[in-house]
Amino acid sequence: MVFCPKCGTENKDDSKFCVKCGAPLPQSKKVEAQQVSGKSPIIAAILNFIWIGLGYLYLGIKEVRGIPAFGYVIIGLVLVIIGFFISPIRIIGFIISVILAIDAYQKAKGEKGFL
C-alpha cells in the first residue's frame, strides 16, 4: 500500500493519485523494477564491477540514492586515479565495485537491490 504524503490516506500500490485529496503519490519500487526488465543481470553486474556506475547506465537507471548514475562513473574515475597513489584506496574501490555489481544484478532481476 502507498500512503499519501499530503493527507496520509492509504492507497493501492498502482494508484497515481490519492483517493481522498487527489495529491500525486510517490512511485513505488515496482515501477523502477519494471523499467529495467529485459536487461541482462550478468551484464549489469559485470559492467558495475569493471567500472562503477556503468551497470546502472546500461539498465537505464537515472539515479541511485539521490546520486545520478553518471556520478558513480565519476566516483569510479576518482577512485582509480587516487588508487594509483594510495594502495588502501584500491581495496576500498574493489569492495565498492563488488557491492555495486551485486546491486546492479539484483536491480536487473527486478529486485530492490542494496541501494
Steps between C-alpha positions, in 0.01 A plus 500: 500500500609857433430780745425851382779743598245781535211352702631155604217302338579141403478436123547199272857433377414580138326830583652815354283744700356495851138381516421753772680826412616438141867572572755316282640189668869401501593226254558161656816292457303260278488766228880526507531122475273491196710765328815285507337170398636350183861589584752231589581487873841346424599781263380763748706339778812467285476862382456629856794287613733608218411868538279633777173635359510349150256227602248764608539685170448171313179439697377852431488589870531876526591526867579280798455635852470854366826484304476505120626176341768699316617623841598143585712489184679816617547349848652193332740719302608684815557169684714368212714815488549516878552121511814536290661694786335356812471121521217481759278697261531211250361265762214738579428540128493121458254459788275774359515336155389166643212656695380703201533198268269301727263798521484535119441125465209513744348808336519337156312200641224735617598488868562799726878462528723640774465865411 
